[in-house]
């Protein structure tokens, strides 16, 4: 059973809190959290323009606070979902010996988009484009948990 899912990006103020907010609305039965591989924004709420774009689609993510990924997360979650390959590789460098928790890319769950990563809107400023991709992938992720 995949009961606990962790979404991971770099800063934990744009992509992963948005993914958490979208996914928790779609699958409230799953325990979710998000974090960043970097620690620059620890304790901060999601980035204002990201919060606004999410809120415009009905997702209030103002309760979330940034934290940094820790190796304990491998044991605390059933599935770790990274926003890009750099995040995925950074997570893998911290995997405890013997741990087998899968670390997937969010875009693995949206093959129809052709995307191989979630672009960082902190730099691209395309908050809506990122939410489009996240919403598609979140539906795919939920479907992957409930085959048939
Ligand atoms: P995120 O975007 O990984 O989607 O939260 C970022 C936000 C801030 C920084 C990096 C990425 N930063 O270095 O401050």
Backbone and ligand atoms as CSV (ligand in chain L), in Angstrom:
chain,resi,resn,atom,element,x,y,z
A,1,UNK,N,N,0.845,-1.211,0.000
A,1,UNK,CA,C,0.000,0.000,0.000
A,1,UNK,C,C,0.874,1.252,0.000
A,2,UNK,N,N,0.489,2.197,-0.824
A,2,UNK,CA,C,1.195,3.481,-0.831
A,2,UNK,C,C,0.356,4.482,-0.048
A,3,UNK,N,N,0.645,4.567,1.227
A,3,UNK,CA,C,-0.150,5.426,2.111
A,3,UNK,C,C,0.498,6.770,2.387
A,4,UNK,N,N,1.813,6.834,2.105
A,4,UNK,CA,C,2.552,8.046,2.472
A,4,UNK,C,C,3.448,8.442,1.295
A,5,UNK,N,N,3.207,9.650,0.776
A,5,UNK,CA,C,3.959,10.106,-0.400
A,5,UNK,C,C,4.640,11.437,-0.078
A,6,UNK,N,N,5.917,11.522,-0.409
A,6,UNK,CA,C,6.709,12.741,-0.193
A,6,UNK,C,C,7.083,13.345,-1.553
A,7,UNK,N,N,6.741,14.621,-1.744
A,7,UNK,CA,C,7.092,15.348,-2.962
A,7,UNK,C,C,8.337,16.204,-2.678
A,8,UNK,N,N,9.303,16.146,-3.594
A,8,UNK,CA,C,10.582,16.815,-3.336
A,8,UNK,C,C,10.995,17.685,-4.519
A,9,UNK,N,N,11.377,18.933,-4.221
A,9,UNK,CA,C,11.996,19.797,-5.233
A,9,UNK,C,C,13.283,20.371,-4.634
A,10,UNK,N,N,13.714,21.515,-5.123
A,10,UNK,CA,C,14.973,22.079,-4.647
A,10,UNK,C,C,14.749,22.980,-3.425
A,11,UNK,N,N,13.842,23.951,-3.563
A,11,UNK,CA,C,13.664,24.932,-2.497
A,11,UNK,C,C,12.498,24.668,-1.564
A,12,UNK,N,N,11.557,23.798,-1.996
A,12,UNK,CA,C,10.310,23.496,-1.264
A,12,UNK,C,C,9.446,24.737,-1.058
A,13,UNK,N,N,9.509,25.669,-2.017
A,13,UNK,CA,C,8.591,26.814,-1.950
A,13,UNK,C,C,7.762,26.962,-3.226
A,14,UNK,N,N,8.069,26.213,-4.278
A,14,UNK,CA,C,7.269,26.314,-5.514
A,14,UNK,C,C,6.695,24.963,-5.938
A,15,UNK,N,N,7.520,24.106,-6.550
A,15,UNK,CA,C,6.983,22.913,-7.207
A,15,UNK,C,C,6.450,21.862,-6.240
A,16,UNK,N,N,7.237,21.495,-5.222
A,16,UNK,CA,C,6.763,20.388,-4.373
A,16,UNK,C,C,5.584,20.783,-3.480
A,17,UNK,N,N,5.527,22.011,-2.938
A,17,UNK,CA,C,4.297,22.346,-2.206
A,17,UNK,C,C,3.083,22.426,-3.123
A,18,UNK,N,N,3.279,22.872,-4.375
A,18,UNK,CA,C,2.156,22.882,-5.317
A,18,UNK,C,C,1.700,21.455,-5.600
A,19,UNK,N,N,2.661,20.541,-5.795
A,19,UNK,CA,C,2.305,19.140,-6.050
A,19,UNK,C,C,1.583,18.548,-4.839
A,20,UNK,N,N,2.063,18.871,-3.650
A,20,UNK,CA,C,1.407,18.364,-2.442
A,20,UNK,C,C,-0.026,18.894,-2.361
A,21,UNK,N,N,-0.194,20.184,-2.628
A,21,UNK,CA,C,-1.526,20.796,-2.534
A,21,UNK,C,C,-2.506,20.211,-3.536
A,22,UNK,N,N,-2.043,20.002,-4.760
A,22,UNK,CA,C,-2.915,19.423,-5.794
A,22,UNK,C,C,-3.236,17.975,-5.445
A,23,UNK,N,N,-2.211,17.212,-5.031
A,23,UNK,CA,C,-2.429,15.776,-4.809
A,23,UNK,C,C,-3.271,15.518,-3.570
A,24,UNK,N,N,-3.109,16.314,-2.530
A,24,UNK,CA,C,-3.871,16.028,-1.309
A,24,UNK,C,C,-5.364,16.285,-1.517
A,25,UNK,N,N,-5.699,17.186,-2.463
A,25,UNK,CA,C,-7.114,17.415,-2.774
A,25,UNK,C,C,-7.690,16.223,-3.542
A,26,UNK,N,N,-6.834,15.624,-4.386
A,26,UNK,CA,C,-7.262,14.510,-5.238
A,26,UNK,C,C,-7.332,13.204,-4.459
A,27,UNK,N,N,-6.444,13.031,-3.489
A,27,UNK,CA,C,-6.330,11.762,-2.763
A,27,UNK,C,C,-6.156,12.035,-1.271
A,28,UNK,N,N,-7.218,12.524,-0.615
A,28,UNK,CA,C,-7.080,12.888,0.801
A,28,UNK,C,C,-6.787,11.709,1.710
A,29,UNK,N,N,-6.982,10.501,1.195
A,29,UNK,CA,C,-6.710,9.303,2.002
A,29,UNK,C,C,-5.221,9.000,2.107
A,30,UNK,N,N,-4.424,9.655,1.286
A,30,UNK,CA,C,-2.971,9.446,1.302
A,30,UNK,C,C,-2.327,10.527,2.168
A,31,UNK,N,N,-1.398,10.147,3.041
A,31,UNK,CA,C,-0.641,11.124,3.828
A,31,UNK,C,C,0.434,11.724,2.933
A,32,UNK,N,N,0.488,13.036,2.871
A,32,UNK,CA,C,1.439,13.705,1.980
A,32,UNK,C,C,2.314,14.672,2.760
A,33,UNK,N,N,3.484,14.923,2.201
A,33,UNK,CA,C,4.355,15.976,2.711
A,33,UNK,C,C,5.222,16.411,1.538
A,34,UNK,N,N,5.936,17.509,1.730
A,34,UNK,CA,C,6.884,17.930,0.705
A,34,UNK,C,C,8.106,18.504,1.395
A,35,UNK,N,N,9.211,18.547,0.668
A,35,UNK,CA,C,10.445,19.097,1.210
A,35,UNK,C,C,11.367,19.455,0.054
A,36,UNK,N,N,12.504,20.072,0.412
A,36,UNK,CA,C,13.478,20.463,-0.599
A,36,UNK,C,C,14.813,19.787,-0.343
A,37,UNK,N,N,15.577,19.576,-1.401
A,37,UNK,CA,C,16.930,19.061,-1.185
A,37,UNK,C,C,17.827,20.163,-0.617
A,38,UNK,N,N,17.480,21.424,-0.887
A,38,UNK,CA,C,18.221,22.561,-0.347
A,38,UNK,C,C,17.549,23.126,0.900
A,39,UNK,N,N,18.307,23.863,1.693
A,39,UNK,CA,C,17.774,24.357,2.961
A,39,UNK,C,C,17.574,25.861,3.047
A,40,UNK,N,N,17.658,26.566,1.914
A,40,UNK,CA,C,17.644,28.037,1.945
A,40,UNK,C,C,16.340,28.611,2.492
A,41,UNK,N,N,15.223,27.908,2.292
A,41,UNK,CA,C,13.915,28.498,2.617
A,41,UNK,C,C,13.222,27.795,3.779
A,42,UNK,N,N,13.987,27.047,4.567
A,42,UNK,CA,C,13.388,26.278,5.668
A,42,UNK,C,C,12.539,27.186,6.558
A,43,UNK,N,N,11.323,26.737,6.846
A,43,UNK,CA,C,10.407,27.472,7.710
A,43,UNK,C,C,9.508,28.451,6.983
A,44,UNK,N,N,9.773,28.678,5.698
A,44,UNK,CA,C,8.978,29.658,4.938
A,44,UNK,C,C,7.739,29.005,4.332
A,45,UNK,N,N,6.668,29.806,4.160
A,45,UNK,CA,C,5.504,29.316,3.410
A,45,UNK,C,C,5.835,29.272,1.920
A,46,UNK,N,N,4.996,28.647,1.101
A,46,UNK,CA,C,5.245,28.637,-0.341
A,46,UNK,C,C,5.359,30.067,-0.896
A,47,UNK,N,N,6.133,30.190,-1.935
A,47,UNK,CA,C,6.402,31.457,-2.628
A,47,UNK,C,C,5.073,32.118,-3.024
A,48,UNK,N,N,4.956,33.414,-2.788
A,48,UNK,CA,C,3.691,34.130,-2.986
A,48,UNK,C,C,3.030,33.884,-4.338
A,49,UNK,N,N,3.740,34.078,-5.453
A,49,UNK,CA,C,3.103,33.852,-6.758
A,49,UNK,C,C,2.674,32.394,-6.973
A,50,UNK,N,N,3.390,31.459,-6.358
A,50,UNK,CA,C,2.972,30.044,-6.460
A,50,UNK,C,C,1.694,29.837,-5.666
A,51,UNK,N,N,1.633,30.404,-4.452
A,51,UNK,CA,C,0.409,30.305,-3.646
A,51,UNK,C,C,-0.777,30.892,-4.391
A,52,UNK,N,N,-0.572,32.058,-5.034
A,52,UNK,CA,C,-1.677,32.742,-5.711
A,52,UNK,C,C,-2.190,31.912,-6.890
A,53,UNK,N,N,-1.254,31.352,-7.661
A,53,UNK,CA,C,-1.660,30.548,-8.821
A,53,UNK,C,C,-2.407,29.295,-8.366
A,54,UNK,N,N,-1.942,28.692,-7.271
A,54,UNK,CA,C,-2.617,27.495,-6.751
A,54,UNK,C,C,-4.002,27.862,-6.207
A,55,UNK,N,N,-4.066,28.979,-5.491
A,55,UNK,CA,C,-5.343,29.395,-4.908
A,55,UNK,C,C,-6.377,29.659,-5.993
A,56,UNK,N,N,-5.928,30.203,-7.126
A,56,UNK,CA,C,-6.839,30.493,-8.240
A,56,UNK,C,C,-7.473,29.220,-8.787
A,57,UNK,N,N,-6.844,28.078,-8.513
A,57,UNK,CA,C,-7.411,26.789,-8.938
A,57,UNK,C,C,-8.042,26.037,-7.776
A,58,UNK,N,N,-8.204,26.732,-6.658
A,58,UNK,CA,C,-8.896,26.123,-5.530
A,58,UNK,C,C,-8.016,25.422,-4.519
A,59,UNK,N,N,-6.700,25.598,-4.641
A,59,UNK,CA,C,-5.787,24.929,-3.717
A,59,UNK,C,C,-5.135,25.941,-2.781
A,60,UNK,N,N,-5.503,25.880,-1.514
A,60,UNK,CA,C,-4.891,26.740,-0.504
A,60,UNK,C,C,-3.684,26.001,0.076
A,61,UNK,N,N,-2.489,26.499,-0.233
A,61,UNK,CA,C,-1.271,25.831,0.260
A,61,UNK,C,C,-0.535,26.711,1.277
A,62,UNK,N,N,-1.284,27.683,1.841
A,62,UNK,CA,C,-0.644,28.633,2.763
A,62,UNK,C,C,-0.215,27.990,4.075
A,63,UNK,N,N,-0.757,26.802,4.385
A,63,UNK,CA,C,-0.405,26.126,5.641
A,63,UNK,C,C,0.956,25.442,5.569
A,64,UNK,N,N,1.477,25.248,4.377
A,64,UNK,CA,C,2.717,24.470,4.223
A,64,UNK,C,C,3.938,25.292,4.617
A,65,UNK,N,N,4.945,24.641,5.141
A,65,UNK,CA,C,6.209,25.296,5.529
A,65,UNK,C,C,7.369,24.467,4.999
A,66,UNK,N,N,8.364,25.167,4.480
A,66,UNK,CA,C,9.484,24.465,3.855
A,66,UNK,C,C,10.342,23.751,4.901
A,67,UNK,N,N,10.793,22.585,4.510
A,67,UNK,CA,C,11.781,21.856,5.297
A,67,UNK,C,C,12.735,21.167,4.320
A,68,UNK,N,N,13.848,20.705,4.855
A,68,UNK,CA,C,14.861,20.065,4.013
A,68,UNK,C,C,14.727,18.543,4.093
A,69,UNK,N,N,14.972,17.887,2.969
A,69,UNK,CA,C,14.975,16.418,2.924
A,69,UNK,C,C,15.993,15.858,3.909
A,70,UNK,N,N,15.627,14.759,4.590
A,70,UNK,CA,C,16.584,14.079,5.462
A,70,UNK,C,C,16.558,12.575,5.150
A,71,UNK,N,N,17.623,11.857,5.418
A,71,UNK,CA,C,17.633,10.412,5.135
A,71,UNK,C,C,16.511,9.656,5.830
A,72,UNK,N,N,16.019,10.166,6.976
A,72,UNK,CA,C,14.885,9.527,7.662
A,72,UNK,C,C,13.657,9.443,6.764
A,73,UNK,N,N,13.574,10.359,5.791
A,73,UNK,CA,C,12.402,10.369,4.913
A,73,UNK,C,C,12.271,9.072,4.121
A,74,UNK,N,N,13.366,8.394,3.881
A,74,UNK,CA,C,13.286,7.113,3.168
A,74,UNK,C,C,12.447,6.101,3.943
A,75,UNK,N,N,12.494,6.160,5.261
A,75,UNK,CA,C,11.716,5.220,6.075
A,75,UNK,C,C,10.319,5.740,6.370
A,76,UNK,N,N,10.157,7.041,6.322
A,76,UNK,CA,C,8.877,7.635,6.725
A,76,UNK,C,C,7.854,7.654,5.599
A,77,UNK,N,N,8.305,7.386,4.347
A,77,UNK,CA,C,7.387,7.428,3.202
A,77,UNK,C,C,7.479,6.147,2.390
A,78,UNK,N,N,6.372,5.832,1.689
A,78,UNK,CA,C,6.313,4.641,0.827
A,78,UNK,C,C,6.784,4.965,-0.589
A,79,UNK,N,N,6.676,6.246,-0.954
A,79,UNK,CA,C,7.032,6.675,-2.301
A,79,UNK,C,C,7.556,8.109,-2.211
A,80,UNK,N,N,8.679,8.345,-2.867
A,80,UNK,CA,C,9.261,9.684,-2.933
A,80,UNK,C,C,9.176,10.129,-4.392
A,81,UNK,N,N,8.632,11.332,-4.619
A,81,UNK,CA,C,8.381,11.822,-5.969
A,81,UNK,C,C,9.155,13.126,-6.172
A,82,UNK,N,N,10.142,13.070,-7.061
A,82,UNK,CA,C,11.014,14.221,-7.300
A,82,UNK,C,C,10.538,15.012,-8.515
A,83,UNK,N,N,10.843,16.300,-8.507
A,83,UNK,CA,C,10.383,17.172,-9.591
A,83,UNK,C,C,11.319,17.166,-10.800
A,84,UNK,N,N,12.588,16.859,-10.591
A,84,UNK,CA,C,13.509,16.779,-11.729
A,84,UNK,C,C,14.640,15.803,-11.395
A,85,UNK,N,N,15.443,15.510,-12.410
A,85,UNK,CA,C,16.483,14.489,-12.249
A,85,UNK,C,C,17.550,14.910,-11.248
A,86,UNK,N,N,17.809,16.198,-11.153
A,86,UNK,CA,C,18.807,16.660,-10.176
A,86,UNK,C,C,18.317,16.382,-8.757
A,87,UNK,N,N,17.028,16.658,-8.500
A,87,UNK,CA,C,16.455,16.342,-7.186
A,87,UNK,C,C,16.546,14.846,-6.926
A,88,UNK,N,N,16.173,14.055,-7.941
A,88,UNK,CA,C,16.158,12.596,-7.799
A,88,UNK,C,C,17.565,12.074,-7.468
A,89,UNK,N,N,18.567,12.602,-8.172
A,89,UNK,CA,C,19.943,12.150,-7.937
A,89,UNK,C,C,20.434,12.564,-6.556
A,90,UNK,N,N,20.078,13.778,-6.138
A,90,UNK,CA,C,20.487,14.252,-4.809
A,90,UNK,C,C,19.857,13.384,-3.717
A,91,UNK,N,N,18.588,13.033,-3.901
A,91,UNK,CA,C,17.912,12.154,-2.937
A,91,UNK,C,C,18.630,10.809,-2.872
A,92,UNK,N,N,18.974,10.260,-4.038
A,92,UNK,CA,C,19.612,8.935,-4.073
A,92,UNK,C,C,20.949,8.921,-3.331
A,93,UNK,N,N,21.660,10.051,-3.340
A,93,UNK,CA,C,22.946,10.083,-2.631
A,93,UNK,C,C,22.761,9.936,-1.122
A,94,UNK,N,N,21.533,10.151,-0.638
A,94,UNK,CA,C,21.282,10.097,0.807
A,94,UNK,C,C,20.578,8.817,1.231
A,95,UNK,N,N,20.392,7.859,0.312
A,95,UNK,CA,C,19.641,6.641,0.623
A,95,UNK,C,C,20.402,5.778,1.629
A,96,UNK,N,N,19.747,5.407,2.746
A,96,UNK,CA,C,20.408,4.524,3.718
A,96,UNK,C,C,20.623,3.125,3.127
A,97,UNK,N,N,21.663,2.475,3.531
A,97,UNK,CA,C,21.958,1.117,3.066
A,97,UNK,C,C,20.770,0.201,3.347
A,98,UNK,N,N,20.373,-0.542,2.346
A,98,UNK,CA,C,19.289,-1.514,2.523
A,98,UNK,C,C,17.905,-0.973,2.263
A,99,UNK,N,N,17.769,0.348,2.205
A,99,UNK,CA,C,16.441,0.927,1.971
A,99,UNK,C,C,16.041,0.762,0.505
A,100,UNK,N,N,14.745,0.450,0.262
A,100,UNK,CA,C,14.289,0.211,-1.113
A,100,UNK,C,C,13.131,1.121,-1.536
A,101,UNK,N,N,12.888,2.184,-0.782
A,101,UNK,CA,C,11.782,3.085,-1.123
A,101,UNK,C,C,11.961,3.645,-2.537
A,102,UNK,N,N,10.949,3.519,-3.397
A,102,UNK,CA,C,11.102,4.044,-4.756
A,102,UNK,C,C,11.184,5.567,-4.788
A,103,UNK,N,N,12.051,6.070,-5.646
A,103,UNK,CA,C,12.156,7.518,-5.894
A,103,UNK,C,C,11.865,7.723,-7.371
A,104,UNK,N,N,10.693,8.279,-7.677
A,104,UNK,CA,C,10.250,8.455,-9.054
A,104,UNK,C,C,10.207,9.927,-9.402
A,105,UNK,N,N,10.161,10.198,-10.713
A,105,UNK,CA,C,9.918,11.566,-11.169
A,105,UNK,C,C,8.409,11.790,-11.282
A,106,UNK,N,N,7.941,12.982,-10.912
A,106,UNK,CA,C,6.503,13.267,-11.050
A,106,UNK,C,C,6.067,13.098,-12.504
A,107,UNK,N,N,6.932,13.480,-13.437
A,107,UNK,CA,C,6.556,13.394,-14.849
A,107,UNK,C,C,6.432,11.946,-15.337
A,108,UNK,N,N,6.948,10.966,-14.573
A,108,UNK,CA,C,6.723,9.560,-14.932
A,108,UNK,C,C,5.231,9.255,-14.981
A,109,UNK,N,N,4.447,10.037,-14.227
A,109,UNK,CA,C,3.012,9.778,-14.122
A,109,UNK,C,C,2.202,10.605,-15.122
A,110,UNK,N,N,2.912,11.315,-16.010
A,110,UNK,CA,C,2.237,12.118,-17.046
A,110,UNK,C,C,2.923,11.887,-18.386
A,111,UNK,N,N,3.022,10.610,-18.828
A,111,UNK,CA,C,3.773,10.328,-20.064
A,111,UNK,C,C,3.170,11.021,-21.280
A,112,UNK,N,N,1.854,11.267,-21.232
A,112,UNK,CA,C,1.184,11.886,-22.383
A,112,UNK,C,C,1.643,13.325,-22.627
A,113,UNK,N,N,2.285,13.941,-21.622
A,113,UNK,CA,C,2.751,15.327,-21.793
A,113,UNK,C,C,4.110,15.393,-22.492
A,114,UNK,N,N,4.851,14.288,-22.488
A,114,UNK,CA,C,6.192,14.297,-23.063
A,114,UNK,C,C,7.222,14.997,-22.188
A,115,UNK,N,N,6.803,15.526,-21.040
A,115,UNK,CA,C,7.729,16.248,-20.155
A,115,UNK,C,C,8.618,15.260,-19.398
A,116,UNK,N,N,9.888,15.603,-19.220
A,116,UNK,CA,C,10.777,14.744,-18.440
A,116,UNK,C,C,11.184,15.387,-17.119
A,117,UNK,N,N,10.636,16.560,-16.829
A,117,UNK,CA,C,10.853,17.197,-15.529
A,117,UNK,C,C,9.801,18.291,-15.345
A,118,UNK,N,N,9.651,18.746,-14.109
A,118,UNK,CA,C,8.759,19.875,-13.839
A,118,UNK,C,C,9.621,21.136,-13.830
A,119,UNK,N,N,9.460,22.017,-14.815
A,119,UNK,CA,C,10.298,23.227,-14.865
A,119,UNK,C,C,10.083,24.085,-13.620
A,120,UNK,N,N,11.136,24.732,-13.164
A,120,UNK,CA,C,11.064,25.494,-11.920
A,120,UNK,C,C,10.503,26.892,-12.182
A,121,UNK,N,N,9.278,27.164,-11.718
A,121,UNK,CA,C,8.657,28.462,-12.017
A,121,UNK,C,C,9.303,29.624,-11.266
A,122,UNK,N,N,10.120,29.294,-10.253
A,122,UNK,CA,C,10.868,30.357,-9.560
A,122,UNK,C,C,11.756,31.080,-10.572
A,123,UNK,N,N,12.176,30.320,-11.602
A,123,UNK,CA,C,13.031,30.889,-12.652
A,123,UNK,C,C,12.260,31.165,-13.936
A,124,UNK,N,N,11.351,30.245,-14.322
A,124,UNK,CA,C,10.624,30.438,-15.599
A,124,UNK,C,C,9.486,31.437,-15.468
A,125,UNK,N,N,8.961,31.597,-14.256
A,125,UNK,CA,C,7.801,32.450,-13.926
A,125,UNK,C,C,6.494,31.906,-14.499
A,126,UNK,N,N,6.504,30.683,-15.048
A,126,UNK,CA,C,5.286,30.102,-15.625
A,126,UNK,C,C,4.577,29.241,-14.576
A,127,UNK,N,N,3.950,29.916,-13.624
A,127,UNK,CA,C,3.303,29.204,-12.526
A,127,UNK,C,C,2.100,28.389,-13.003
A,128,UNK,N,N,1.370,28.936,-13.989
A,128,UNK,CA,C,0.196,28.208,-14.489
A,128,UNK,C,C,0.592,26.996,-15.314
A,129,UNK,N,N,1.648,27.141,-16.107
A,129,UNK,CA,C,2.105,25.997,-16.895
A,129,UNK,C,C,2.537,24.849,-16.003
A,130,UNK,N,N,3.203,25.195,-14.917
A,130,UNK,CA,C,3.640,24.167,-13.966
A,130,UNK,C,C,2.438,23.502,-13.287
A,131,UNK,N,N,1.423,24.296,-12.977
A,131,UNK,CA,C,0.232,23.708,-12.355
A,131,UNK,C,C,-0.501,22.796,-13.334
A,132,UNK,N,N,-0.522,23.154,-14.623
A,132,UNK,CA,C,-1.138,22.267,-15.631
A,132,UNK,C,C,-0.446,20.905,-15.604
A,133,UNK,N,N,0.882,20.931,-15.620
A,133,UNK,CA,C,1.653,19.684,-15.636
A,133,UNK,C,C,1.452,18.907,-14.340
A,134,UNK,N,N,1.482,19.607,-13.208
A,134,UNK,CA,C,1.306,18.952,-11.911
A,134,UNK,C,C,-0.082,18.316,-11.811
A,135,UNK,N,N,-1.106,19.011,-12.294
A,135,UNK,CA,C,-2.472,18.462,-12.204
A,135,UNK,C,C,-2.593,17.183,-13.031
A,136,UNK,N,N,-2.011,17.187,-14.231
A,136,UNK,CA,C,-2.040,15.986,-15.078
A,136,UNK,C,C,-1.306,14.839,-14.395
A,137,UNK,N,N,-0.114,15.130,-13.878
A,137,UNK,CA,C,0.695,14.086,-13.253
A,137,UNK,C,C,0.061,13.590,-11.944
A,138,UNK,N,N,-0.583,14.481,-11.216
A,138,UNK,CA,C,-1.226,14.074,-9.960
A,138,UNK,C,C,-2.358,13.088,-10.243
A,139,UNK,N,N,-3.097,13.316,-11.329
A,139,UNK,CA,C,-4.146,12.359,-11.711
A,139,UNK,C,C,-3.529,11.013,-12.086
A,140,UNK,N,N,-2.413,11.071,-12.812
A,140,UNK,CA,C,-1.731,9.830,-13.192
A,140,UNK,C,C,-1.180,9.098,-11.981
A,141,UNK,N,N,-0.642,9.845,-11.045
A,141,UNK,CA,C,-0.116,9.236,-9.821
A,141,UNK,C,C,-1.240,8.564,-9.047
A,142,UNK,N,N,-2.345,9.253,-8.890
A,142,UNK,CA,C,-3.476,8.652,-8.172
A,142,UNK,C,C,-3.937,7.379,-8.882
A,143,UNK,N,N,-4.044,7.442,-10.209
A,143,UNK,CA,C,-4.484,6.256,-10.977
A,143,UNK,C,C,-3.511,5.101,-10.793
A,144,UNK,N,N,-2.227,5.410,-10.665
A,144,UNK,CA,C,-1.213,4.341,-10.525
A,144,UNK,C,C,-1.345,3.641,-9.178
A,145,UNK,N,N,-1.950,4.299,-8.216
A,145,UNK,CA,C,-2.125,3.702,-6.882
A,145,UNK,C,C,-3.345,2.804,-6.830
A,146,UNK,N,N,-4.247,2.986,-7.805
A,146,UNK,CA,C,-5.511,2.240,-7.788
A,146,UNK,C,C,-5.688,1.562,-9.135
A,147,UNK,N,N,-4.819,0.608,-9.484
A,147,UNK,CA,C,-4.942,-0.030,-10.791
A,147,UNK,C,C,-6.287,-0.725,-10.945
A,148,UNK,N,N,-6.836,-0.599,-12.135
A,148,UNK,CA,C,-8.133,-1.191,-12.409
A,148,UNK,C,C,-9.235,-0.324,-11.847
L,1,LIG,P1,P,11.396,25.065,-6.038
L,1,LIG,O1,O,11.980,26.432,-6.622
L,1,LIG,O2,O,12.537,24.065,-6.032
L,1,LIG,O3,O,10.333,24.683,-7.021
L,1,LIG,O4,O,10.873,25.381,-4.672
L,1,LIG,C1,C,13.067,27.088,-6.045
L,1,LIG,C2,C,12.851,28.185,-5.251
L,1,LIG,C3,C,13.925,28.854,-4.700
L,1,LIG,C4,C,15.203,28.409,-4.940
L,1,LIG,C5,C,15.435,27.315,-5.734
L,1,LIG,C6,C,14.361,26.650,-6.287
L,1,LIG,N1,N,16.314,29.110,-4.393
L,1,LIG,O5,O,17.454,28.708,-4.643
L,1,LIG,O6,O,16.103,30.081,-3.652
